[in-house]
Amino acid sequence: YDRSRAMVIDPTVDFTTFYGGSSSDEPFAIAVDEDGNSYITGGTSSRNFPTTNGSKFENCKSFDFLGFCGTGPNIFVAKLDPTGKVVYASYGGVGAGAAVALDSTGVYFTGETFPPDIDNIIGYSDNDNGDSFVWRLESKGDLQDYFQIFGAEGTDFGTAIGLDSQHNVWVAEGTYSGESFDTKSSGDVDIFELAPSGKFLHDYRFGSNGEDVPYGMTIGPSTADRAWITGKTCGNGFPTTDG
């Protein structure tokens, strides 16, 4: 065998477990810290999802003119210790988590959320298409540092998240928001960066004349804190550098 690599004989399962409520519970991303704790995010439709902090399932994704309340899944986050025991679990509002990253400063989640508008006076939501969010928790899960929402009039959803050596947060999102109120995009890639405090720093948007969506991202000090992104493009004019 390749003597430069470690050999493992008959690896064993550390643990397996079920976790969730009485309805659909879907995990979409997982990360593991150096102590073997697992951090999971996704979407749950269970109104009895076993949270540890007393958070409640939110019913409305938007408020309609007649008071109609559209129900969707809720974001969930959960931490499991190395044996599979739940350390904490929480709802995060209507939507679903899609990605998680962590370092010594905390655990960071992104995905899509559907916050009701609060600036209208007739109860009608003019933006119920979804926004990206960034949720930061301390690694112990007993303190929420911030939950921030990013988006415009169209649909925006976070798909990937990463942290650089300065603990800045990088998020890749798909955006269908146009440049003006009455303009919708066919879909672009948008990368935005936050300071460790959650302060917005800058973003970079690019794409083709068709639909473009990022699906994965990684950042490493070995590449001078550059973000590497992968996804799909479905149009002409994607800004390649090699022709």
C-alpha angles and dihedrals in degrees: 000000000000100000091196090069130066116256120222119193121201099345114211132217112256094202144329124201146166121230132174147068137281097287136048115320115181124184115205105174141021137186131183127210128216091267093057098255115145124220117199134183135179141112132301132191091187114116088196097050103154102249122177099208102054094252115158135226111258115224104195129069091174141357115239129205093260094044095262112164115209112207123213137161121289128235113251133190126189138178122208124190121230091275094052096257114144111247097179139345132183145175115239106194131273113331136048138275116239108176142019135196132175144188137158092297097059147283121301128200133187136180137111129315134181108214117183114243114256099186098070126093103203098053096250118131113222093185113045095135097099138267135217119254137195116205120187123193132176110253090250089056095224096110131048107213096188146330112204130182125211127186149097134227096301131055119299125175133174114231105170139020136190142170128226129211091272091055092249114152119235120194129188115204139174111232131194093174115124129219092258139028095266098039123089123196125227088227133291139188114250124188118191133179131212130194116240088263091058095255112149111245108175145310139216122209125193142153148124131277088275137049117315123180130175117221106175141020139179132186127193139175088230088069096046092261093300120157118235114200134187131185141110137303124196105181147057123271100041104166101249120172099208100053 
